[in-house]
Amino acid sequence: DLHSFPTRRSSDLPEEGKTTIVTNLAVVLAQSGKRVTVLDADLRRPSLHKRIGVNNQVGLSFLFMQPKMVMNGALQKTRVPGMSVITSGNIPPNPSELLGSQKMGQIMGKVKEESDIILIDTPPALVVTDASVLASQVDGVLIVIRPGVTRLAAAKQTVEQLHRVGANILGVVLNNIELNRSKYGHYYARKYRPYTSYYYGKNSKYYTEEDTKSLPKVKDKDKDKEADLEAD
């Protein structure tokens, strides 16, 4: 049931594209009519505010200091109707302790009042414990990996680590698959290329219609069968 579905996005290691994935997912869900809030719980190397293009002066760390549970400007609207964001705010000295605190639960409860769906961006799961700390406070976890970059041992360790804390793993997102090297890439590029300009505006930081011009030309079906999906 997506009407009350706080979830969290994590990756195994840095540079696997979790922030891009969570942002694009929020855009799509908001355009489907949901009230979506993206919460930047990466209190070590936050980047969500840069990705979306909003101010980071008042964010999650600011809410931890408030005696009463009020947003006070921390919940910001974005240029996408129905999509809001709570940025990280100033970087605190004790992120894991804050994310696992009772106050974090109160913050989540307040955000739920304003949202149908909450998407939380966290630091990489194997780098620090922050992602695991939050796992028990959300309905589900999506893991982001990059084929050819994320090692199998790291992916397995992440799953085991999340299972140990009782996380509900919803699935895995494969990010940054090269369309010109994947037999599936040609299919999706051919089917969905016309829709990219609809979802993302001219000044968007996401894929635009102009970006798709650099995508490889789609081959014939018979030739596509010869392409192998890289999984290592």
Disulfide bonds with the S-S distance in Angstrom:
none
